[in-house]
Amino acid sequence: MVFWDRHGALLVNFIPQGTTINSCACCATLQKLRRAFQNKRGGMLSKGVLLLHDNARPRTTRELIESLGWEVLDHAPYSPDLAQSDFHLFRYLKYSLGGKRFNDNDEVKAVVNSWLSDQAADFFEESF
């Protein structure tokens, strides 16, 4: 999972292979996102967070988001369509990774993290 704002990537959370994405996993990721906001964009939490999130989230996830005081910008439930911001990010990431071979998952993670950190803030701003 990748979370970003107009300034850059906030959190890249690679889910271990075979892990089921359930409410516990989602809530743990949202707590990591909150810590990432505090560490990288401390003053922004007080201004409010608008989270683009699908409607298929479990009730416990909705409750956590509400308790954090974040506003949710809904995306159609179970939609096969990417949000415009996802399309922007993943289209260019796909081009960057295209045709390359990797020896293991750790190599892929390192390349993805490097690519995200190399993107200028205006790249992320364009996604919105």
Secondary structure as a PSIPRED ss2 file (coil, helix, strand):
# PSIPRED VFORMAT (PSIPRED V4.0)

   1 M C   1.000  0.000  0.000
   2 V E   0.000  0.000  1.000
   3 F E   0.000  0.000  1.000
   4 W E   0.000  0.000  1.000
   5 D E   0.000  0.000  1.000
   6 R C   1.000  0.000  0.000
   7 H C   1.000  0.000  0.000
   8 G E   0.000  0.000  1.000
   9 A E   0.000  0.000  1.000
  10 L E   0.000  0.000  1.000
  11 L E   0.000  0.000  1.000
  12 V E   0.000  0.000  1.000
  13 N C   1.000  0.000  0.000
  14 F C   1.000  0.000  0.000
  15 I C   1.000  0.000  0.000
  16 P C   1.000  0.000  0.000
  17 Q C   1.000  0.000  0.000
  18 G C   1.000  0.000  0.000
  19 T C   1.000  0.000  0.000
  20 T C   1.000  0.000  0.000
  21 I C   1.000  0.000  0.000
  22 N C   1.000  0.000  0.000
  23 S H   0.000  1.000  0.000
  24 C H   0.000  1.000  0.000
  25 A H   0.000  1.000  0.000
  26 C H   0.000  1.000  0.000
  27 C H   0.000  1.000  0.000
  28 A H   0.000  1.000  0.000
  29 T H   0.000  1.000  0.000
  30 L H   0.000  1.000  0.000
  31 Q H   0.000  1.000  0.000
  32 K H   0.000  1.000  0.000
  33 L H   0.000  1.000  0.000
  34 R H   0.000  1.000  0.000
  35 R H   0.000  1.000  0.000
  36 A H   0.000  1.000  0.000
  37 F H   0.000  1.000  0.000
  38 Q H   0.000  1.000  0.000
  39 N H   0.000  1.000  0.000
  40 K H   0.000  1.000  0.000
  41 R C   1.000  0.000  0.000
  42 G H   0.000  1.000  0.000
  43 G H   0.000  1.000  0.000
  44 M H   0.000  1.000  0.000
  45 L H   0.000  1.000  0.000
  46 S H   0.000  1.000  0.000
  47 K H   0.000  1.000  0.000
  48 G C   1.000  0.000  0.000
  49 V C   1.000  0.000  0.000
  50 L E   0.000  0.000  1.000
  51 L E   0.000  0.000  1.000
  52 L E   0.000  0.000  1.000
  53 H E   0.000  0.000  1.000
  54 D E   0.000  0.000  1.000
  55 N C   1.000  0.000  0.000
  56 A C   1.000  0.000  0.000
  57 R C   1.000  0.000  0.000
  58 P C   1.000  0.000  0.000
  59 R H   0.000  1.000  0.000
  60 T H   0.000  1.000  0.000
  61 T H   0.000  1.000  0.000
  62 R H   0.000  1.000  0.000
  63 E H   0.000  1.000  0.000
  64 L H   0.000  1.000  0.000
  65 I H   0.000  1.000  0.000
  66 E H   0.000  1.000  0.000
  67 S H   0.000  1.000  0.000
  68 L H   0.000  1.000  0.000
  69 G C   1.000  0.000  0.000
  70 W C   1.000  0.000  0.000
  71 E E   0.000  0.000  1.000
  72 V E   0.000  0.000  1.000
  73 L E   0.000  0.000  1.000
  74 D E   0.000  0.000  1.000
  75 H E   0.000  0.000  1.000
  76 A C   1.000  0.000  0.000
  77 P C   1.000  0.000  0.000
  78 Y C   1.000  0.000  0.000
  79 S C   1.000  0.000  0.000
  80 P C   1.000  0.000  0.000
  81 D C   1.000  0.000  0.000
  82 L C   1.000  0.000  0.000
  83 A C   1.000  0.000  0.000
  84 Q H   0.000  1.000  0.000
  85 S H   0.000  1.000  0.000
  86 D H   0.000  1.000  0.000
  87 F H   0.000  1.000  0.000
  88 H H   0.000  1.000  0.000
  89 L H   0.000  1.000  0.000
  90 F H   0.000  1.000  0.000
  91 R H   0.000  1.000  0.000
  92 Y H   0.000  1.000  0.000
  93 L H   0.000  1.000  0.000
  94 K H   0.000  1.000  0.000
  95 Y H   0.000  1.000  0.000
  96 S H   0.000  1.000  0.000
  97 L H   0.000  1.000  0.000
  98 G C   1.000  0.000  0.000
  99 G C   1.000  0.000  0.000
 100 K C   1.000  0.000  0.000
 101 R C   1.000  0.000  0.000
 102 F C   1.000  0.000  0.000
 103 N C   1.000  0.000  0.000
 104 D C   1.000  0.000  0.000
 105 N H   0.000  1.000  0.000
 106 D H   0.000  1.000  0.000
 107 E H   0.000  1.000  0.000
 108 V H   0.000  1.000  0.000
 109 K H   0.000  1.000  0.000
 110 A H   0.000  1.000  0.000
 111 V H   0.000  1.000  0.000
 112 V H   0.000  1.000  0.000
 113 N H   0.000  1.000  0.000
 114 S H   0.000  1.000  0.000
 115 W H   0.000  1.000  0.000
 116 L H   0.000  1.000  0.000
 117 S H   0.000  1.000  0.000
 118 D H   0.000  1.000  0.000
 119 Q C   1.000  0.000  0.000
 120 A C   1.000  0.000  0.000
 121 A H   0.000  1.000  0.000
 122 D H   0.000  1.000  0.000
 123 F H   0.000  1.000  0.000
 124 F H   0.000  1.000  0.000
 125 E H   0.000  1.000  0.000
 126 E H   0.000  1.000  0.000
 127 S C   1.000  0.000  0.000
 128 F C   1.000  0.000  0.000
